[in-house]
Amino acid sequence: MFDDLDDIHPLFHGAPSTTEFKKLRKRIVRNVREAVEQYGMIERDARWLVCLSGGKDSYTLLAALYELKWRGLLPVDILACNLDQGQPGFPATVLPDFLERMGVPHRIEYQDTYSIVMDKVPQGRTYCALCSRLRRGNLYRIAREEGCSAVVLGHHRDDILETFFMNLFHGSRLATMPPKLVNEEGDLFVYRPLAHVAEEDCEKFARAMNYPIIPCDLCGSQDGLQRQQVKALIDGWEANHPGRRQKMFRALMNARPSHLLDPELFDFKGLSRRPGQIDEN
């Protein structure tokens, strides 16, 4: 699949030629393709706003989408977008320089949401909720201005699994990040094509490609975040029982409303017996 094709796009220039890396790359691209097809993300001739934070996940997302596009499996236009949120010390030239060098169409937007977050969030509270809400609102606006039908995010399998447990432990609900949704206004899709991709694979890929990683110093500077605690818990389960992450993730794709307790999802009151049939449950 990858013989002599390491230069299909500048994003892959200098790709390692090892068998291990080729397998990793193939797995990531296959997982992204499966998610795109399984959740019906393709609208022919659509335009996607692919959000690039400068982290390992968004670099991996961009590369995988470009490979699928090159192979004729993703008939959409891609516009990469970075939202510079005004964080002190943010290396503002890194992503523009990278995207120019890679020949990727892009838009860099500056909006000082950092000052708003620091002003509104009480000391000791986490920034993530407000920061995410402000960022999402700006990305929706940019998508509309650019004629895009979808905002594409780099959340991976582990993000989705951690969000499920955060909702379970702290929100008293069974919910997570869906791979596809429509925004509240009803005019934009939100896609997560990395839904089946492991965080470990994103990290290995971005590191092997030597992409210029930019850390998130805003939330990364806070200790004891709920997500960090959940991540540590899942890490412990995985260490004791290898493969546990993937099994839990698969469970999110195998829900049985009749075996839960939500009367809005299953008509328990309307459930009737059939005489002569033995209930094996």
C-alpha beads as a LAMMPS data file, in Angstrom:
LAMMPS data file: protein, C-alpha beads

281 atoms
280 bonds

1 atom types
1 bond types

-500.0 500.0 xlo xhi
-500.0 500.0 ylo yhi
-500.0 500.0 zlo zhi

Masses

1 110.0

Atoms # bond

1 1 1 0.000 0.000 0.000
2 1 1 2.823 2.413 0.800
3 1 1 5.590 1.275 -1.544
4 1 1 7.325 4.324 -3.023
5 1 1 4.469 6.550 -1.865
6 1 1 6.045 8.287 1.101
7 1 1 6.046 11.580 -0.798
8 1 1 2.375 11.614 -1.819
9 1 1 2.118 14.962 -0.052
10 1 1 4.633 17.254 1.682
11 1 1 3.015 16.248 4.985
12 1 1 4.698 12.862 4.486
13 1 1 8.097 14.021 3.285
14 1 1 10.789 12.366 5.345
15 1 1 8.480 9.614 6.578
16 1 1 10.422 6.735 8.148
17 1 1 10.816 3.766 5.822
18 1 1 10.625 1.192 8.595
19 1 1 8.046 -1.571 8.491
20 1 1 6.853 -0.535 11.936
21 1 1 6.056 3.009 10.808
22 1 1 4.361 1.832 7.618
23 1 1 2.103 -0.426 9.681
24 1 1 1.324 2.448 12.042
25 1 1 0.486 4.773 9.171
26 1 1 -1.665 2.155 7.474
27 1 1 -3.542 1.481 10.722
28 1 1 -4.259 5.158 11.336
29 1 1 -5.464 5.774 7.785
30 1 1 -7.623 2.633 7.902
31 1 1 -9.167 3.662 11.225
32 1 1 -9.940 7.151 9.935
33 1 1 -11.472 5.773 6.762
34 1 1 -13.653 3.393 8.799
35 1 1 -14.940 6.218 10.985
36 1 1 -15.618 8.487 8.003
37 1 1 -17.600 5.768 6.255
38 1 1 -19.298 4.248 9.305
39 1 1 -20.685 7.561 10.527
40 1 1 -21.535 9.013 7.124
41 1 1 -19.213 12.008 7.165
42 1 1 -18.761 12.396 3.419
43 1 1 -20.791 14.942 1.512
44 1 1 -19.375 15.097 -1.985
45 1 1 -17.774 18.436 -2.879
46 1 1 -18.203 19.665 0.706
47 1 1 -15.649 21.898 2.384
48 1 1 -14.217 20.971 5.778
49 1 1 -12.691 23.311 8.348
50 1 1 -10.019 21.078 9.889
51 1 1 -9.027 22.509 13.251
52 1 1 -5.302 22.458 13.918
53 1 1 -4.133 23.168 17.447
54 1 1 -0.511 22.216 16.908
55 1 1 -0.853 19.112 19.067
56 1 1 -0.009 15.560 18.030
57 1 1 -3.662 14.669 17.416
58 1 1 -4.479 17.463 14.988
59 1 1 -1.275 16.873 12.990
60 1 1 -2.176 13.198 12.711
61 1 1 -5.720 14.103 11.668
62 1 1 -4.526 16.479 8.942
63 1 1 -2.072 13.947 7.510
64 1 1 -4.596 11.090 7.484
65 1 1 -7.255 13.228 5.787
66 1 1 -4.803 14.330 3.109
67 1 1 -3.807 10.735 2.436
68 1 1 -7.445 9.691 2.044
69 1 1 -8.051 12.676 -0.199
70 1 1 -5.022 11.772 -2.333
71 1 1 -6.356 8.216 -2.689
72 1 1 -9.727 9.500 -3.905
73 1 1 -11.512 8.316 -0.770
74 1 1 -12.345 11.746 0.611
75 1 1 -13.905 13.983 -2.067
76 1 1 -13.959 17.168 -0.001
77 1 1 -11.968 20.404 0.118
78 1 1 -9.856 20.890 3.236
79 1 1 -9.117 24.209 4.908
80 1 1 -6.845 23.955 7.931
81 1 1 -7.548 26.477 10.663
82 1 1 -5.687 27.489 13.783
83 1 1 -7.330 29.682 16.400
84 1 1 -4.645 31.642 18.256
85 1 1 -6.342 32.274 21.612
86 1 1 -3.820 34.755 22.884
87 1 1 -2.055 32.525 25.394
88 1 1 1.150 34.162 26.661
89 1 1 4.189 32.735 24.941
90 1 1 2.202 30.996 22.192
91 1 1 4.581 30.502 19.233
92 1 1 2.383 32.257 16.697
93 1 1 4.636 31.645 13.698
94 1 1 5.015 27.869 14.035
95 1 1 1.757 26.750 12.421
96 1 1 1.609 29.379 9.647
97 1 1 5.181 28.524 8.666
98 1 1 4.468 24.793 8.771
99 1 1 1.267 25.020 6.724
100 1 1 2.902 27.288 4.142
101 1 1 5.798 24.873 3.824
102 1 1 3.421 21.927 3.457
103 1 1 1.289 23.706 0.867
104 1 1 -1.862 23.295 2.961
105 1 1 -4.603 25.931 2.449
106 1 1 -5.205 27.519 5.835
107 1 1 -6.575 30.358 7.895
108 1 1 -4.985 31.655 11.078
109 1 1 -7.395 33.536 13.337
110 1 1 -6.433 35.566 16.391
111 1 1 -9.012 35.926 19.172
112 1 1 -7.916 36.706 22.721
113 1 1 -10.147 34.224 24.533
114 1 1 -7.336 33.645 27.042
115 1 1 -8.007 36.962 28.777
116 1 1 -11.732 36.197 28.948
117 1 1 -11.112 32.784 30.502
118 1 1 -8.669 34.157 33.064
119 1 1 -11.120 36.930 33.969
120 1 1 -14.247 34.796 34.234
121 1 1 -13.020 31.553 35.793
122 1 1 -12.541 31.735 39.591
123 1 1 -9.110 30.842 40.913
124 1 1 -8.781 27.120 41.475
125 1 1 -11.439 26.161 38.919
126 1 1 -10.595 24.494 35.616
127 1 1 -10.517 26.518 32.430
128 1 1 -11.547 23.792 29.988
129 1 1 -15.328 24.314 29.802
130 1 1 -15.282 28.051 29.092
131 1 1 -12.183 27.849 26.908
132 1 1 -13.781 25.116 24.806
133 1 1 -17.066 27.006 24.473
134 1 1 -15.355 30.197 23.309
135 1 1 -13.141 28.292 20.914
136 1 1 -16.066 26.377 19.436
137 1 1 -18.084 29.553 18.878
138 1 1 -15.229 31.145 16.956
139 1 1 -14.665 28.014 14.880
140 1 1 -18.350 27.909 13.914
141 1 1 -18.137 31.538 12.820
142 1 1 -15.019 30.903 10.762
143 1 1 -16.607 27.838 9.140
144 1 1 -19.583 29.928 8.036
145 1 1 -17.358 32.696 6.717
146 1 1 -15.323 30.192 4.710
147 1 1 -18.336 28.355 3.289
148 1 1 -17.578 25.129 5.161
149 1 1 -20.251 22.578 5.972
150 1 1 -18.322 20.855 8.768
151 1 1 -15.945 21.615 11.610
152 1 1 -13.494 18.727 11.943
153 1 1 -11.848 18.061 15.320
154 1 1 -8.924 15.905 16.407
155 1 1 -10.464 14.013 19.331
156 1 1 -9.308 10.401 19.326
157 1 1 -10.515 7.126 20.842
158 1 1 -9.018 7.814 24.268
159 1 1 -10.605 11.295 24.446
160 1 1 -13.994 9.717 23.735
161 1 1 -13.516 7.000 26.343
162 1 1 -12.297 9.447 28.993
163 1 1 -15.265 11.733 28.325
164 1 1 -17.621 8.809 28.838
165 1 1 -16.198 8.141 32.293
166 1 1 -16.153 11.833 33.176
167 1 1 -19.860 12.014 32.363
168 1 1 -20.443 8.807 34.315
169 1 1 -18.536 9.866 37.438
170 1 1 -19.263 13.597 37.462
171 1 1 -22.345 14.138 35.307
172 1 1 -24.509 11.116 36.218
173 1 1 -25.196 10.330 32.558
174 1 1 -24.140 7.850 29.911
175 1 1 -22.756 10.097 27.188
176 1 1 -19.550 10.929 25.371
177 1 1 -18.214 12.854 22.356
178 1 1 -20.107 11.577 19.303
179 1 1 -18.135 11.076 16.086
180 1 1 -20.728 13.143 14.220
181 1 1 -23.230 15.739 15.377
182 1 1 -25.047 18.840 14.187
183 1 1 -24.450 22.103 16.048
184 1 1 -27.261 23.767 17.998
185 1 1 -27.959 26.198 15.163
186 1 1 -28.407 23.259 12.826
187 1 1 -26.203 24.585 10.020
188 1 1 -22.894 22.787 10.632
189 1 1 -21.708 19.250 11.164
190 1 1 -19.027 18.484 13.739
191 1 1 -16.879 15.477 12.807
192 1 1 -14.305 13.481 14.761
193 1 1 -12.580 11.247 12.175
194 1 1 -9.994 10.040 14.727
195 1 1 -12.757 8.384 16.752
196 1 1 -11.236 4.911 16.262
197 1 1 -7.587 5.981 16.532
198 1 1 -5.649 5.352 19.741
199 1 1 -3.861 8.290 21.368
200 1 1 -0.693 6.210 21.482
201 1 1 -0.777 5.893 17.691
202 1 1 -1.181 9.668 17.269
203 1 1 1.783 10.247 19.524
204 1 1 3.993 7.737 17.713
205 1 1 3.024 9.088 14.302
206 1 1 3.546 12.781 15.068
207 1 1 6.843 12.059 16.811
208 1 1 8.104 9.909 13.916
209 1 1 7.193 12.672 11.440
210 1 1 8.887 15.269 13.659
211 1 1 5.944 17.649 13.441
212 1 1 6.410 20.879 15.483
213 1 1 4.260 20.123 18.532
214 1 1 2.806 23.075 20.447
215 1 1 1.678 22.238 24.012
216 1 1 -1.499 23.720 25.495
217 1 1 -0.110 25.723 28.404
218 1 1 -3.512 27.006 29.512
219 1 1 -5.105 23.787 30.747
220 1 1 -1.806 21.931 30.821
221 1 1 -0.695 24.227 33.636
222 1 1 -3.458 23.028 35.956
223 1 1 -2.977 20.019 38.230
224 1 1 -5.622 17.573 39.326
225 1 1 -7.977 18.011 36.372
226 1 1 -10.850 15.538 36.232
227 1 1 -9.700 14.292 32.848
228 1 1 -6.189 13.638 34.144
229 1 1 -7.640 11.647 37.026
230 1 1 -9.846 9.582 34.712
231 1 1 -6.926 9.034 32.351
232 1 1 -4.786 7.744 35.223
233 1 1 -7.578 5.389 36.238
234 1 1 -7.906 3.968 32.730
235 1 1 -4.120 3.705 32.448
236 1 1 -4.154 1.542 35.565
237 1 1 -6.825 -0.749 34.139
238 1 1 -4.905 -1.043 30.875
239 1 1 -1.672 -1.864 32.697
240 1 1 -3.338 -4.665 34.652
241 1 1 -5.429 -5.932 31.740
242 1 1 -3.888 -5.069 28.335
243 1 1 -6.568 -4.411 25.749
244 1 1 -9.081 -3.118 28.308
245 1 1 -9.248 0.324 26.630
246 1 1 -10.338 -1.118 23.304
247 1 1 -12.896 -3.403 24.934
248 1 1 -14.457 -0.481 26.802
249 1 1 -14.484 1.572 23.619
250 1 1 -16.184 -1.236 21.724
251 1 1 -18.850 -1.287 24.426
252 1 1 -19.788 2.273 23.455
253 1 1 -20.637 0.867 20.018
254 1 1 -22.726 -1.951 21.462
255 1 1 -25.362 -0.257 23.629
256 1 1 -28.531 -2.168 24.621
257 1 1 -31.240 0.285 25.735
258 1 1 -33.439 -2.557 26.971
259 1 1 -30.712 -3.501 29.461
260 1 1 -30.274 -0.015 30.876
261 1 1 -32.680 2.042 32.998
262 1 1 -33.695 4.993 30.828
263 1 1 -37.459 4.917 30.075
264 1 1 -36.908 7.567 27.398
265 1 1 -34.796 5.125 25.408
266 1 1 -36.833 1.979 25.958
267 1 1 -40.568 1.528 26.514
268 1 1 -40.496 -0.464 29.751
269 1 1 -44.135 0.339 30.503
270 1 1 -45.211 -1.000 27.125
271 1 1 -43.231 -4.216 27.527
272 1 1 -45.558 -7.242 27.497
273 1 1 -45.218 -10.934 28.129
274 1 1 -45.764 -13.574 25.521
275 1 1 -47.505 -16.553 27.119
276 1 1 -45.589 -19.770 26.904
277 1 1 -42.188 -18.134 26.444
278 1 1 -39.559 -18.529 29.156
279 1 1 -37.609 -15.412 30.033
280 1 1 -33.959 -16.442 30.036
281 1 1 -32.786 -13.134 31.437

Bonds

1 1 1 2
2 1 2 3
3 1 3 4
4 1 4 5
5 1 5 6
6 1 6 7
7 1 7 8
8 1 8 9
9 1 9 10
10 1 10 11
11 1 11 12
12 1 12 13
13 1 13 14
14 1 14 15
15 1 15 16
16 1 16 17
17 1 17 18
18 1 18 19
19 1 19 20
20 1 20 21
21 1 21 22
22 1 22 23
23 1 23 24
24 1 24 25
25 1 25 26
26 1 26 27
27 1 27 28
28 1 28 29
29 1 29 30
30 1 30 31
31 1 31 32
32 1 32 33
33 1 33 34
34 1 34 35
35 1 35 36
36 1 36 37
37 1 37 38
38 1 38 39
39 1 39 40
40 1 40 41
41 1 41 42
42 1 42 43
43 1 43 44
44 1 44 45
45 1 45 46
46 1 46 47
47 1 47 48
48 1 48 49
49 1 49 50
50 1 50 51
51 1 51 52
52 1 52 53
53 1 53 54
54 1 54 55
55 1 55 56
56 1 56 57
57 1 57 58
58 1 58 59
59 1 59 60
60 1 60 61
61 1 61 62
62 1 62 63
63 1 63 64
64 1 64 65
65 1 65 66
66 1 66 67
67 1 67 68
68 1 68 69
69 1 69 70
70 1 70 71
71 1 71 72
72 1 72 73
73 1 73 74
74 1 74 75
75 1 75 76
76 1 76 77
77 1 77 78
78 1 78 79
79 1 79 80
80 1 80 81
81 1 81 82
82 1 82 83
83 1 83 84
84 1 84 85
85 1 85 86
86 1 86 87
87 1 87 88
88 1 88 89
89 1 89 90
90 1 90 91
91 1 91 92
92 1 92 93
93 1 93 94
94 1 94 95
95 1 95 96
96 1 96 97
97 1 97 98
98 1 98 99
99 1 99 100
100 1 100 101
101 1 101 102
102 1 102 103
103 1 103 104
104 1 104 105
105 1 105 106
106 1 106 107
107 1 107 108
108 1 108 109
109 1 109 110
110 1 110 111
111 1 111 112
112 1 112 113
113 1 113 114
114 1 114 115
115 1 115 116
116 1 116 117
117 1 117 118
118 1 118 119
119 1 119 120
120 1 120 121
121 1 121 122
122 1 122 123
123 1 123 124
124 1 124 125
125 1 125 126
126 1 126 127
127 1 127 128
128 1 128 129
129 1 129 130
130 1 130 131
131 1 131 132
132 1 132 133
133 1 133 134
134 1 134 135
135 1 135 136
136 1 136 137
137 1 137 138
138 1 138 139
139 1 139 140
140 1 140 141
141 1 141 142
142 1 142 143
143 1 143 144
144 1 144 145
145 1 145 146
146 1 146 147
147 1 147 148
148 1 148 149
149 1 149 150
150 1 150 151
151 1 151 152
152 1 152 153
153 1 153 154
154 1 154 155
155 1 155 156
156 1 156 157
157 1 157 158
158 1 158 159
159 1 159 160
160 1 160 161
161 1 161 162
162 1 162 163
163 1 163 164
164 1 164 165
165 1 165 166
166 1 166 167
167 1 167 168
168 1 168 169
169 1 169 170
170 1 170 171
171 1 171 172
172 1 172 173
173 1 173 174
174 1 174 175
175 1 175 176
176 1 176 177
177 1 177 178
178 1 178 179
179 1 179 180
180 1 180 181
181 1 181 182
182 1 182 183
183 1 183 184
184 1 184 185
185 1 185 186
186 1 186 187
187 1 187 188
188 1 188 189
189 1 189 190
190 1 190 191
191 1 191 192
192 1 192 193
193 1 193 194
194 1 194 195
195 1 195 196
196 1 196 197
197 1 197 198
198 1 198 199
199 1 199 200
200 1 200 201
201 1 201 202
202 1 202 203
203 1 203 204
204 1 204 205
205 1 205 206
206 1 206 207
207 1 207 208
208 1 208 209
209 1 209 210
210 1 210 211
211 1 211 212
212 1 212 213
213 1 213 214
214 1 214 215
215 1 215 216
216 1 216 217
217 1 217 218
218 1 218 219
219 1 219 220
220 1 220 221
221 1 221 222
222 1 222 223
223 1 223 224
224 1 224 225
225 1 225 226
226 1 226 227
227 1 227 228
228 1 228 229
229 1 229 230
230 1 230 231
231 1 231 232
232 1 232 233
233 1 233 234
234 1 234 235
235 1 235 236
236 1 236 237
237 1 237 238
238 1 238 239
239 1 239 240
240 1 240 241
241 1 241 242
242 1 242 243
243 1 243 244
244 1 244 245
245 1 245 246
246 1 246 247
247 1 247 248
248 1 248 249
249 1 249 250
250 1 250 251
251 1 251 252
252 1 252 253
253 1 253 254
254 1 254 255
255 1 255 256
256 1 256 257
257 1 257 258
258 1 258 259
259 1 259 260
260 1 260 261
261 1 261 262
262 1 262 263
263 1 263 264
264 1 264 265
265 1 265 266
266 1 266 267
267 1 267 268
268 1 268 269
269 1 269 270
270 1 270 271
271 1 271 272
272 1 272 273
273 1 273 274
274 1 274 275
275 1 275 276
276 1 276 277
277 1 277 278
278 1 278 279
279 1 279 280
280 1 280 281
